[in-house]
């Protein structure tokens, strides 16, 4: 059971405002980015490349730090300061995701839009080797191979109008990164999945693909 975040500041005006919103219209609308405060037992919190506890930690964020949450998504279950939950917060300034169970947001419900557009990164299913990011600023895919599982990490992507799939491979082994520019028109969208497969120049047999992620070229 997730411990209530509202109880952490009982008596404040913010709690009264939140309760008023609940009484008059249910959960607070998650229509834009929101802010939160990292709350751990004192240790820094890992920032993950994907919303799973097994994804690579790209950096850490200090206890007490204020973060801006761009969007939220369900990932693996984590037990943190505010109980056990599957909600993860995407923080662009940190380049990844943090478990919402370690973030004080003034609410027990979602506070930001659902990830899926512009969320920026993902991991193949089943905690396998493939992780990837789409860098919107210059339309590059960064594809990471994080462990020796006998497969290459690969991104399969499609463009506006359904063109594709095209592939960006990392077949260079564990602990490596491939950085490749892809042609996406300014403002155009790219839809992609992070998978693993045996490297081939033909159509690959994709395995353990992530859910699809949609992003846009800046």
N, C-alpha and C positions, 0 to 999 in steps of 0.2 A: 504494500500500500504506500502511496506517495504521500509524504508529509506535507501538510499545507504550507504554502509559501506566504499566505495571507497572515497566518498566526505569527510569523516572524516579526511583524511590525504592528501588532495589535495596538489600537489607540491612536494611530496616526491619521491625518486627514486623507492620506492616500488610501488607507483601508476603507474609510467611510465612502470615498468616491467609488472604489471598486465594488463594495457591497451595494451601493445605490444602483450601479450599472447592472448588477446581477438581478436586483429586484425589479428593475424596469424593463430589462430586455435580454436577460440571459448573459451568456459569456461576452466578454469584451471583444469587439470586432478586431480581427487581425488583418488590417488593411495596408499596413506599411511596416517598414523596419522599426524595430523596438530596441530598447537598451536593457541591459541586465548587469548584475554584479556577480562575479565569480565568488563562490563560498565553498571553501574546502576546510579541512581540519588544520590547514596552515601550509601544506605543500603546494607547489605549482600544479596546475591541471594540464594534462596532455591535450594538445590540439591534433585531431586526426584528419588524415587526407580524405577519408570517407566516414559516413556515420555508423561505424562499427568499432567495437573495442579492439579488434584485431588489426585494423588499418594502421599504417605507418604514422607515428607521431611526428608531425612536421616541425613542431616547436612546443613550448609550454607558455601558459599564461599565469600570472601571479594571483594568489588568493587576494581578494579585495579589488581586483581590476574591474573597471567598467568596460563592457563590450557592447558593440552595436550588432544586433542580430538581424541579418538580411532576410532569412527565411528559416523554416523549421521542417523537419522530416522525421518519420519513424525509421529507426534502425535497430541495432541490437539492444537488448536489455542491459541496463547498468544500475547499480545501487550506489547512490551518492548521498550528499547532505540532505536532500529533500525526498529520500525514499528510493524506490525502484521504479524505473520507467524506461520507455523506448524512444522518447522524444529527444532529438538532437538539434542543436542550434548551429546554423552556418554563419560564420563571422568572417567576412571578406578580408578585414584588416589583419586577421591571423592566418589567412590562407587555408582554412579548414573548419572542421566541426568540433563542437564540445558537447558533452552530455548535458541536457537541460536539468538533470537531477543535481547538478552542481552550480546552477545559476539562479539567483534571486531575481525574479521578474515582476513581483507584485501580483502575480496571478497564478492560479492552478490550471489554467487553460492555455491554449496557444496564444502567443502575443505577436506573431509575425506570419506573413503568408506562407503557404505550403511551398517547399522547394520543388523544383522541376523545371523552372525557367531561369537560366542564369545562375544555377547553383554551383556550377563550375568544376566539380570533381566527383569521382566515383570509384568503387572497387568491385571487382568481379565477385560473384556469389561464392559462398562456402569458404570464405577466408583464403582464397587462392592467391596466386602471385601477381595478378594484374591490378594496377592502379593507374588512373589517368586524370589529367586536368585539361580543360580547354581554356586557353588564354585569349580572352576576347579582344584585348587591346591590339594584338597583332596577328590574330587568327593562327595560333600554334597549338598543336597537341603535344603534351608532355606525357609520355607513356613509361611507367615504371615497372620493373620486374623485381619483386620483393623477396622471393624465395625460390629454391631449387625444387620445382615440382615436375620437371620434365616437359613443360609447355612454355611457349612464348606468350608474353602479354601482347594483346592486340586491341585496338579500338576499331570498331565498325561504325561508320557514320554515313548519314544521308543528308542531302541538301534540299532546299526548297523545290517543290515540284516532284519530290520522290526520287531524284537521281541518287544512285548508289545501290548497294553499299560500296563504299570505299574503305580502305584499311590503312591504319598506321601501326606498324609492327615494332616491337622491341624483342629482338631475338638474340640479344647480346649477353643474356644471363643475369643471374641473381645480383641484386644491388646496383643495377645500371638504370640509366634513363635515356630515352630517345626523345629528341626535340625536333618536331617537323612542322613546317609551315603548310597550311592547307588553304585553298582558294575558296573563300566565302565572301560574297559581296558585302560592302558596307551596309550594316543594318539587316543583313540576311541571317537566316537561322540555320543551325546545324543540330541534328538529332543524332545522338551517339549512345553506344553501349560499350562497356568495358568487359572484355572476355579474355580467355586463354585459348590457345589452339596450337597445333603443330604448324610451324612456319611453312608456307607454300606460296607460289606465285599464282596458283589457281584459287578457286573459291574455297576458303577454309571451312573445316568442320568446327564451328565455334562452340565452346564449352563454358559453363558456369558464368553466363553473361549477367551483368548488372541490369537493373531496371533502366529503361531509356531515360536519357537526360537531354533536355533542350536548352540550347544557349544561342546567343546572338553575337555577331561580329560588331565590334564597336565602330 
